[in-house]
Amino acid sequence: MKPMDLRRHNEIIAFKAENDSVTAFHAYNLEVAEISPESFAQMTPIEITNGVIPDVKLPVNPVETEAFDALNEWNTEVNLKAKSGKIDFGIRAITINVNQICNLKCLYCAAGGDGTYGQPANKISIEKTLPQLKFFLERLQPGQKFKITFIGGEPLLHPEAVHAIYSYMMEQTSIRKLTPAMSIVTNGTLLTGKTLEIVRSMKIDLIVSIDGPKEINDIVRPTKNNTSSTDLTLLGLKNLADDRGEVLSIGLSAVCSEQNPDMISTYHFFQTLKPDWMEFNFGYTEKSLALQKNYIEQMNQIAATTWALGGEKELRKIKQFDTNFRILDQQLRLENHCGAGKSYLMVDAKNKLYTCPWVVGDKDEVVGENEQLDHAKLANYSKSLIELNNCQTCWARHLCGGGCMFIHKAHTGDKHKKDILFCERTRSLLLTSLLYYKLSRTAV
């Protein structure tokens, strides 16, 4: 999908696709529709890099006046079904570093290249973690959901620790009438023997990081002894394909980087492994405009391929598009790209608390330890990211939620100064989602 002509009128953005139909989106009401060419002609051209509100274009003849009035009418309508996504403080999700060591040395590793975040820790203390988990759970109301994501390093180096926390979580959420959700992010190289038995015994979602076929994955995700990590990961995936036990879903996650720019080949490789879903992330440190352009074009090709293969159901096996569809279906205006410091915290392998996995090890980013929270530091996260990042006039704000603070800081030096690459990439993928959302919801 290549929008040839992108236009905006206040809260409404619209673009033409190859078939010249016009897809329009009401940024505040979260409504997607097709508008007439006459109304489209009344809108002001904008660039994908520019998300702000342009000057209003005035109609020049009676026919255009009617089309302009139609735009204004939609622009001022209030969709009562669209809800605020404001997040009040209350931790409902945590990520736990089961350890800060790894058996791989991935080239783009966000944890210092060796899974340690510069502070190696062999294994988290269960004796400290269970009371810490109880601290968060006892502050929730019956019926609420609480989510844990297990990461490392490589969390399956210590599957018994994962299982102990999992069992405690299942017990406590049952007692407190809460809804548990748990996932494990793993390189998949250890899914054999006792570890495989433990994984199969848990009602979890499994996210396996793999960057394509062996000739690519072994380069960007090498083992520490330089043997093939891909052979081990594929063996683990085969073991799960034979019998996944209680595992709820299996997803595959790849990263687009200078060393691994071909997401099309990765997609076709993933298809042979038959995962429940897949995602293709852009490397958070990458700054190449050419690489980003290539990534966006390939994501559009993947979208077109999946749509032709199986319509909405197949398209939504791609996590990025599924996320956007869910927001539009829920009619929930995002005000925060994530719940960092509001509904979400990160627990490192020494039980220190952070707002993001990518800032682990930075002493200035610690917001608590064990069952103690630094409320003064957390107060800095109380405002919405749309406000903090000055995104109030961007058309994509309620689908994006202000962007990723860590990526902004990595590229601009300030977590609240937007990275234009991130903004352009996000808007481009949102336009693709809007096109297919319109097609799926207007299909006969």
BELBEL-V641517 format. One record per helix or strand of 3 or more residues. SS is the DSSP state (2 for helix, 1 for strand). FROM is the first residue (numbers start at 1). LEN is the number of residues. If there is no record, write none. Layout:
# BELBEL-V641517
((SS | FROM | LEN) (SS | FROM | LEN))
This chain:
# BELBEL-V641517
((1 | 5 | 5) (1 | 12 | 5) (1 | 22 | 5) (1 | 31 | 4) (2 | 37 | 5) (2 | 62 | 15) (1 | 83 | 3) (1 | 93 | 5) (2 | 126 | 12) (1 | 145 | 7) (2 | 155 | 21) (1 | 179 | 8) (2 | 193 | 8) (1 | 205 | 5) (2 | 214 | 7) (2 | 229 | 14) (1 | 249 | 8) (2 | 263 | 11) (1 | 277 | 6) (2 | 289 | 27) (2 | 319 | 12) (1 | 332 | 3) (1 | 344 | 4) (1 | 352 | 3) (2 | 357 | 3) (2 | 363 | 3) (2 | 375 | 7) (2 | 385 | 4) (2 | 397 | 4) (2 | 405 | 8) (2 | 420 | 23))
